[in-house]
């Protein structure tokens, strides 16, 4: 590595952030770049470990020590070439990934791990600034036409890879702009949409065609795509949210988290929507669900000017450090304080929501909740919970968001028309290791295949699916895998 003693000399640091009291006044990104010289210190912390577990921790198999070494030597083009050999969209993962690579960092055994996610973001932004990121236009075209259904991270990754292979790729997106979850699920204060637009323009220059307002199975015929294209890749995500079927669910003021987040992103992006405004201004907001989607609702509610914001989680509060159930290098389920939590509000663990209470006009005015206690299995894992006697109470609430995760892809539209085989969870079944459905020319990847997961896993699935499509069409493929990416950097 560039500085073998760097991990001894420098402590982990992250870039500065705009003060919470100021950043909740806008929807822009608020994390500053590293100060001069600090990026060099952070990449210097990557030590010359015998086995770099970060490779395995990353679903994309990123060559992390290698791009850290190049960055330390100020070889930004080299660092970018190494990074893009495994990751089509470092500008997305560098902002949004929970960094399982950092959990697997060897230095993380007894010191804070390398700031891999921030380093990744800096490498790609420096590459854009220096003009290293250019359209990758194939020298030859195969003549094979491929339809990608869905323009989220999995669909975009599959499209990019198949275009690199020389195929003619068209991406169909049901919304008015491409990006899927990235555009209409992630708040702008975490990912400004100019970052997506910059990448989409590049992909269009590479020859990829995007067709928006094209809802396959609704206003675009599935049968037409099967006739006109040599292969079809499904990447529509896992979009059916988990509901909370308790009394009062029908009241005005109870929404799924994505109804709220998508509308706000459309509002900022000047995209039309027909639904009634969902605004947290001056209201007592309760977010049910303790994950990232719930956190995004918290941050958005702050920016609306909510009176109070409270986030519930059924599970007990996670530990702040690894336990015997979370051995290194496995990804640990630890207490996570997001930037939205830093901005204010209250977090409660071990809470069950029993009823939504309305006024005479059918509007939400309160929620009835109880504390719960969890019993444990012999190994210390959670077993079951029971309500704490006497803990039932009402909390004022005019706006509640259900952020309890997603179940499976929608069972209507193209899923029904293709009659695809699904597993017990409702996800599309594919032939082992091929991403191929029971219809030979139809492939599936991302959350609709894997189940709700991380953006980095969606990109990985899109890349691997693309290689299998290429092999299906051509008999073999030169597209990268986790094992040979550097050969084609």
C-alpha positions as MATLAB code, in Angstrom:
seq = 'XXXXXXXXXXXXXXXXXXXXXXXXXXXXXXXXXXXXXXXXXXXXXXXXXXXXXXXXXXXXXXXXXXXXXXXXXXXXXXXXXXXXXXXXXXXXXXXXXXXXXXXXXXXXXXXXXXXXXXXXXXXXXXXXXXXXXXXXXXXXXXXXXXXXXXXXXXXXXXXXXXXXXXXXXXXXXXXXXXXXXXXXXXXXXXXXXXXXXXXXXXXXXXXXXXXXXXXXXXXXXXXXXXXXXXXXXXXXXXXXXXXXXXXXXXXXXXXXXXXXXXXXXXXXXXXXXXXXXXXXXXXXXXXXXXXXXXXXXXXXXXXXXXXXXXXXXXXXXXXXXXXXXXXXXXXXXXXXXXXXXXXXXXXXXXXXXXXXXXXXXXXXXXXXXXXXXXXXXXXXXXXXXXXXXXXXXXXXXXXXXXXXXXXXXXXXXXXXXXXXXXXXXXXXXXXXXXXXXXXXXXXXXXXXXXXXXXXXXXXXXXXXXXXXXXXXXXXXXXXXXXXXXXXXX';
ca = [
       0.000    0.000    0.000;
       0.997    3.613   -0.431;
       1.750    4.203    3.261;
       2.104    0.992    5.304;
       1.966    2.900    8.613;
      -0.997    5.092    7.675;
      -3.477    3.134    9.774;
      -1.308    3.887   12.821;
      -0.757    7.571   12.069;
      -4.265    8.672   11.029;
      -7.668    8.297   12.641;
     -10.864    7.736   10.704;
     -12.553   10.988    9.776;
     -15.596   11.821    7.706;
     -16.297   15.033    5.772;
     -18.012   17.887    7.543;
     -21.756   18.401    7.193;
     -23.853   21.522    7.109;
     -25.394   22.195   10.516;
     -28.759   20.479   11.010;
     -30.522   23.761   11.795;
     -29.505   25.056    8.352;
     -29.804   21.970    6.184;
     -33.430   21.291    7.133;
     -34.251   24.528    5.308;
     -33.498   22.935    1.919;
     -33.402   19.619    0.045;
     -29.855   19.742   -1.334;
     -27.029   17.411   -0.385;
     -25.167   18.799    2.630;
     -22.021   16.676    3.030;
     -18.885   18.638    2.045;
     -15.893   17.110    0.247;
     -12.868   16.178    2.305;
     -10.615   19.106    3.124;
      -7.279   19.362    1.299;
      -5.007   16.498    2.315;
      -7.606   14.657    4.403;
      -8.578   12.338    1.542;
      -4.937   11.285    1.276;
      -4.869   10.559    5.012;
      -8.010    8.444    4.770;
      -6.831    6.298    1.863;
      -3.472    5.944    3.646;
      -5.290    4.125    6.472;
      -5.874    1.149    4.147;
      -3.280   -1.262    5.466;
      -1.440   -4.057    3.720;
      -3.575   -6.785    5.301;
      -2.870  -10.366    4.304;
      -6.445  -11.119    3.224;
      -8.550   -8.060    2.289;
     -11.963   -9.166    3.558;
     -13.489   -5.962    2.167;
     -13.486   -7.656   -1.274;
     -15.855  -10.285    0.031;
     -17.892   -7.846    2.108;
     -18.768   -5.843   -1.018;
     -21.588   -7.442   -3.069;
     -19.899   -6.050   -6.193;
     -16.481   -7.421   -5.275;
     -14.896   -3.957   -5.498;
     -11.089   -3.932   -5.514;
     -10.865   -1.632   -2.533;
      -7.173   -1.806   -1.532;
      -6.219   -1.344   -5.171;
      -8.225    1.841   -5.706;
      -7.124    3.135   -2.310;
      -3.484    2.665   -3.322;
      -4.055    4.474   -6.628;
      -5.828    7.315   -4.830;
      -2.983    7.657   -2.337;
      -0.587    8.064   -5.269;
      -2.914   10.718   -6.754;
      -3.440    8.422   -9.742;
      -7.070    9.403  -10.091;
      -7.595    7.927  -13.528;
      -6.169    4.631  -12.332;
      -8.350    4.708   -9.237;
     -11.389    5.402  -11.398;
     -10.565    2.598  -13.854;
     -10.255    0.118  -10.973;
     -13.492    1.307   -9.385;
     -15.572    1.221  -12.560;
     -14.341   -2.271  -13.427;
     -16.749   -3.649  -10.828;
     -19.216   -0.822  -10.216;
     -21.192    0.956  -12.927;
     -22.472    3.672  -10.596;
     -20.041    4.615   -7.795;
     -21.769    7.992   -7.524;
     -24.873    6.158   -6.247;
     -23.246    3.623   -3.942;
     -20.831    6.253   -2.614;
     -23.845    8.159   -1.305;
     -26.368    5.462   -0.445;
     -24.669    2.166    0.373;
     -24.583    1.053    4.047;
     -21.021   -0.090    3.303;
     -20.891   -3.799    4.197;
     -17.300   -3.557    2.954;
     -16.468   -1.401    5.973;
     -17.962   -4.000    8.309;
     -15.569   -6.539    6.785;
     -12.520   -4.246    6.943;
      -9.641   -5.980    8.777;
      -8.697   -2.722   10.479;
     -12.225   -2.674   11.887;
     -11.376   -5.555   14.230;
      -9.886   -3.166   16.765;
     -10.002    0.316   15.204;
     -12.536    2.306   13.169;
     -12.718    0.895    9.637;
     -11.475    2.613    6.482;
     -13.958    5.244    5.227;
     -14.459    3.232    2.033;
     -17.827    4.672    1.029;
     -16.616    8.279    1.178;
     -13.403    7.396   -0.681;
     -15.462    5.772   -3.415;
     -17.641    8.877   -3.772;
     -14.576   11.130   -3.939;
     -12.909    9.003   -6.627;
     -15.922    9.122   -8.950;
     -16.572   12.832   -8.400;
     -12.895   13.626   -9.079;
     -13.122   11.462  -12.203;
     -16.125   13.448  -13.440;
     -14.407   16.748  -12.650;
     -11.235   15.731  -14.495;
     -13.110   14.419  -17.533;
     -12.171   10.765  -17.089;
     -15.789    9.609  -17.260;
     -16.618    9.333  -20.939;
     -19.213    7.452  -22.979;
     -18.266    3.802  -23.472;
     -19.527    3.280  -27.025;
     -19.175   -0.262  -28.432;
     -17.036   -0.600  -31.571;
     -19.442   -3.153  -33.027;
     -23.129   -3.936  -32.603;
     -24.502   -7.473  -32.367;
     -27.875   -6.621  -33.848;
     -29.579   -8.197  -30.861;
     -32.338   -6.095  -29.287;
     -32.918   -6.189  -25.546;
     -35.747   -4.641  -23.532;
     -35.069   -3.689  -19.921;
     -38.220   -3.193  -17.847;
     -37.487   -0.814  -14.983;
     -34.812    1.864  -14.649;
     -33.818    1.419  -11.025;
     -30.265    0.401  -10.096;
     -30.659   -3.195  -11.286;
     -32.192   -2.209  -14.627;
     -29.622    0.527  -15.229;
     -26.733   -1.833  -14.443;
     -28.090   -4.517  -16.768;
     -28.627   -1.911  -19.495;
     -25.094   -0.519  -19.169;
     -23.456   -3.944  -19.297;
     -25.511   -5.243  -22.210;
     -24.821   -2.065  -24.144;
     -21.086   -2.531  -23.495;
     -21.477   -6.011  -25.023;
     -22.732   -4.402  -28.226;
     -26.440   -5.121  -27.967;
     -29.199   -2.622  -28.741;
     -30.767   -1.758  -25.404;
     -34.068   -0.024  -24.704;
     -35.140    0.757  -21.140;
     -38.849    1.058  -20.370;
     -39.809    3.111  -17.303;
     -43.369    3.578  -16.056;
     -42.653    6.979  -14.455;
     -42.012   10.252  -16.247;
     -38.230   10.152  -15.666;
     -35.729    7.298  -15.381;
     -34.124    6.262  -12.133;
     -36.754    4.206  -10.352;
     -36.053    3.989   -6.626;
     -33.074    6.309   -7.008;
     -35.246    9.118   -8.341;
     -38.547    8.631   -6.563;
     -37.579    6.739   -3.411;
     -34.425    8.473   -2.189;
     -34.778   12.064   -0.911;
     -32.824   14.772   -2.702;
     -30.888   15.611    0.449;
     -29.266   12.159    0.139;
     -29.033   12.036   -3.670;
     -29.614   15.144   -5.749;
     -31.295   14.162   -8.984;
     -28.715   15.999  -11.090;
     -26.440   13.049  -10.219;
     -28.912   10.649  -11.843;
     -29.447   12.954  -14.826;
     -25.696   13.155  -15.396;
     -25.452    9.360  -15.598;
     -28.552    8.983  -17.776;
     -27.135   11.486  -20.293;
     -23.945    9.464  -20.432;
     -25.864    6.234  -21.016;
     -27.873    7.865  -23.792;
     -24.624    8.982  -25.442;
     -23.530    5.351  -25.268;
     -26.576    4.374  -27.317;
     -29.102    3.278  -24.704;
     -32.689    4.347  -25.403;
     -34.962    5.352  -22.503;
     -38.738    5.272  -22.949;
     -40.572    6.880  -20.027;
     -44.274    6.855  -19.204;
     -44.052    3.341  -20.626;
     -45.800    1.032  -18.172;
     -45.278   -2.456  -19.532;
     -48.422   -4.484  -19.030;
     -50.553   -1.341  -18.988;
     -49.852    1.009  -21.909;
     -47.056   -1.107  -23.434;
     -47.885   -4.619  -24.598;
     -45.880   -7.462  -23.067;
     -46.537   -9.597  -26.144;
     -45.180   -6.870  -28.415;
     -41.922   -6.812  -26.451;
     -41.624  -10.600  -26.630;
     -42.057  -10.439  -30.399;
     -39.793   -7.464  -31.060;
     -36.873   -8.159  -28.703;
     -34.420  -11.032  -28.520;
     -34.397  -10.879  -24.716;
     -36.362   -9.119  -21.992;
     -34.910   -8.250  -18.579;
     -37.353   -7.608  -15.754;
     -36.111   -5.230  -13.064;
     -39.287   -3.715  -11.646;
     -38.269   -3.995   -7.996;
     -40.118   -5.131   -4.897;
     -42.677   -2.357   -4.641;
     -45.591   -3.823   -2.689;
     -45.257   -2.369    0.831;
     -45.973   -4.224    4.048;
     -49.256   -2.923    5.463;
     -50.464   -2.540    9.032;
     -54.021   -3.876    9.184;
     -55.211   -2.450   12.483;
     -58.370   -0.477   13.316;
     -58.362    2.985   11.778;
     -56.072    2.099    8.875;
     -58.523    3.807    6.482;
     -58.296    7.221    8.177;
     -57.084   10.299    6.341;
     -53.501   10.856    7.408;
     -52.256    7.242    7.274;
     -49.976    6.626    4.285;
     -47.318    4.292    3.034;
     -43.882    5.876    3.274;
     -43.355    5.792   -0.486;
     -46.523    7.783   -1.107;
     -44.952   10.581    0.923;
     -41.383   10.303   -0.389;
     -42.296    9.912   -4.051;
     -44.644   12.885   -3.952;
     -42.005   15.093   -2.353;
     -39.402   14.083   -4.949;
     -41.882   14.865   -7.721;
     -42.614   18.206   -6.108;
     -38.919   19.126   -6.085;
     -38.384   17.779   -9.613;
     -41.361   19.722  -11.017;
     -43.083   16.502  -12.050;
     -46.860   16.422  -12.024;
     -48.823   14.327   -9.556;
     -52.570   13.999   -9.116;
     -52.736   12.830   -5.500;
     -53.745   15.113   -2.662;
     -50.781   16.904   -1.081;
     -49.199   14.999    1.808;
     -47.590   17.674    3.963;
     -46.146   17.301    7.458;
     -46.132   21.042    8.168;
     -47.243   21.775   11.731;
     -48.308   18.176   12.398;
     -47.383   15.486   14.894;
     -45.771   12.852   12.658;
     -45.234    9.212   13.583;
     -43.111    6.962   11.387;
     -43.700    3.250   11.911;
     -40.590    1.318   10.951;
     -36.994    1.859   12.017;
     -35.124    1.346    8.745;
     -33.697    3.671    6.106;
     -37.075    4.380    4.494;
     -38.429    5.449    7.864;
     -35.363    7.635    8.387;
     -36.016    9.293    5.020;
     -39.551   10.103    6.190;
     -38.076   11.634    9.345;
     -35.705   13.896    7.379;
     -38.413   14.921    4.923;
     -40.837   15.708    7.760;
     -38.229   17.951    9.374;
     -37.937   19.875    6.099;
     -41.706   20.238    5.914;
     -41.691   21.861    9.333;
     -43.425   19.118   11.330;
     -44.447   19.971   14.888;
     -43.015   16.705   16.238;
     -41.485   13.637   14.599;
     -41.387   10.237   16.306;
     -40.077    6.990   14.807;
     -41.268    3.610   16.115;
     -39.533    0.259   15.867;
     -41.073   -3.013   17.055;
     -37.670   -4.573   17.735;
     -35.572   -3.658   20.787;
     -32.843   -1.033   20.487;
     -29.804   -2.524   18.718;
     -26.428   -2.574   20.451;
     -23.784    0.036   19.639;
     -21.055   -2.601   19.214;
     -20.735   -6.170   17.980;
     -22.030   -9.008   20.148;
     -21.310  -12.743   20.042;
     -24.175  -13.026   17.552;
     -22.436  -10.569   15.177;
     -18.854  -11.815   14.744;
     -16.481   -9.989   12.440;
     -16.503   -9.872    9.384;
     -20.282  -10.404    9.153;
     -22.467   -7.350    8.695;
     -23.664   -6.377   12.196;
     -27.108   -5.083   13.064;
     -25.994   -2.146   15.192;
     -27.612    1.077   16.293;
     -27.536    3.406   13.313;
     -27.999    7.142   13.690;
     -28.688    8.662   10.289;
     -28.260   12.299    9.348;
     -32.061   12.619    9.582;
     -31.940   11.482   13.209;
     -29.256   14.081   13.866;
     -31.743   16.731   12.781;
     -34.145   16.050   15.636;
     -37.155   13.982   16.554;
     -37.626   11.058   18.902;
     -36.895    7.355   18.420;
     -38.677    4.608   20.324;
     -37.898    0.894   20.332;
     -40.039   -2.007   21.471;
     -43.290   -0.307   20.462;
     -46.321   -1.948   18.870;
     -49.004    0.160   17.179;
     -52.484   -1.122   18.014;
     -54.933    1.391   16.559;
     -55.221    4.590   14.541;
     -57.728    6.925   16.169;
     -59.702    9.462   14.154;
     -61.911   12.463   14.738;
     -65.523   12.866   13.655;
     -64.396   13.914   10.144;
     -62.366   10.767    9.519;
     -59.001   12.429   10.049;
     -56.214   10.849   12.076;
     -55.756   12.453   15.503;
     -53.844    9.864   17.564;
     -52.323    6.381   17.647;
     -52.759    3.798   20.373;
     -49.498    2.013   21.242;
     -48.030   -0.354   23.809;
     -44.526   -1.243   24.887;
     -43.385   -4.803   24.218;
     -40.853   -7.106   25.823;
     -38.933   -9.668   23.779;
     -38.078  -13.178   24.882;
     -34.865  -14.753   23.633;
     -33.778  -18.101   22.268;
     -30.981  -19.979   23.995;
     -28.400  -18.459   21.642;
     -29.530  -14.942   22.519;
     -31.477  -14.247   19.328;
     -34.964  -12.753   19.454;
     -37.811  -15.252   19.838;
     -41.145  -13.536   20.449;
     -42.646  -10.501   22.120;
     -45.478   -9.716   24.513;
     -47.117   -6.449   25.470;
     -46.063   -4.838   28.718;
     -49.063   -4.731   31.020;
     -50.309   -1.227   31.711;
     -48.196    0.401   28.974;
     -51.050    1.074   26.540;
     -51.423    4.779   25.762;
     -52.447    7.239   23.077;
     -50.054    9.602   21.320;
     -51.204   12.660   19.350;
     -50.663   12.164   15.631;
     -52.120   13.771   12.517;
     -49.820   12.036   10.031;
     -48.541    8.449   10.152;
     -46.207    6.790    7.677;
     -45.897    3.013    7.289;
     -42.239    2.226    6.595;
     -42.088   -1.477    7.399;
     -40.411   -2.749    4.276;
     -41.559   -4.287    1.006;
     -42.972   -7.730    0.308;
     -42.610   -8.561   -3.398;
     -43.181   -7.188   -6.911;
     -46.768   -6.333   -7.877;
     -48.813   -9.349   -8.916;
     -50.673   -7.431  -11.605;
     -49.766   -6.186  -15.077;
     -46.784   -7.864  -16.671;
     -46.387  -10.358  -13.793;
     -49.903  -11.647  -14.433;
     -49.589  -11.553  -18.217;
     -46.324  -13.487  -18.208;
     -47.594  -15.964  -15.576;
     -44.141  -16.083  -14.034;
     -43.396  -18.633  -11.355;
     -42.823  -17.078   -7.921;
     -41.536  -18.400   -4.610;
     -43.351  -18.423   -1.268;
     -42.387  -14.777   -0.710;
     -43.773  -13.698   -4.084;
     -40.395  -13.114   -5.750;
     -39.721  -14.328   -9.289;
     -38.051  -17.724   -9.492;
     -35.143  -18.100  -11.914;
     -33.004  -21.046  -12.928;
     -30.088  -21.442  -10.578;
     -27.241  -19.086  -11.433;
     -28.777  -17.861  -14.704;
     -31.406  -15.215  -13.802;
     -33.538  -16.899  -16.494;
     -37.242  -17.322  -15.751;
     -39.403  -20.195  -16.941;
     -39.797  -18.206  -20.185;
     -36.502  -18.740  -22.017;
     -35.962  -15.181  -23.285;
     -37.175  -13.468  -20.109;
     -34.745  -12.763  -17.261;
     -35.296  -11.184  -13.836;
     -32.915   -9.411  -11.482;
     -32.771   -7.041   -8.547;
     -35.313   -6.848   -5.742;
     -38.064   -8.601   -7.728;
     -35.756  -11.627   -7.890;
     -33.733  -11.344   -4.681;
     -36.298   -9.677   -2.445;
     -35.966   -6.262   -0.831;
     -32.266   -5.558   -0.482;
     -29.523   -2.973   -0.891;
     -28.832   -0.772   -3.898;
     -25.387   -2.322   -4.165;
     -26.973   -5.775   -4.410;
     -29.339   -4.521   -7.128;
     -26.379   -3.289   -9.186;
     -24.601   -6.596   -8.644;
     -27.673   -8.546   -9.759;
     -28.083   -6.351  -12.840;
     -24.462   -6.950  -13.846;
     -24.616  -10.705  -13.320;
     -27.956  -10.936  -15.107;
     -26.509   -9.035  -18.080;
     -23.692  -11.558  -18.420;
     -26.211  -14.400  -18.476;
     -28.323  -12.638  -21.103;
     -25.204  -12.099  -23.208;
     -24.314  -15.788  -22.945;
     -27.900  -16.726  -23.848;
     -27.776  -14.582  -26.995;
     -24.182  -15.144  -28.098;
     -23.127  -18.479  -26.591;
     -20.387  -16.853  -24.477;
     -19.653  -13.515  -22.845;
     -16.722  -11.215  -22.236;
     -18.635   -9.156  -19.683;
     -16.958   -8.824  -16.316;
     -17.706  -10.968  -13.315;
     -16.534  -10.465   -9.753;
     -13.538  -12.651  -10.575;
     -12.273  -11.086  -13.810;
     -13.302   -7.434  -13.669;
      -9.768   -6.058  -13.667;
      -9.007   -7.914  -16.883;
     -11.347   -5.573  -18.745;
     -10.838   -2.332  -16.812;
];
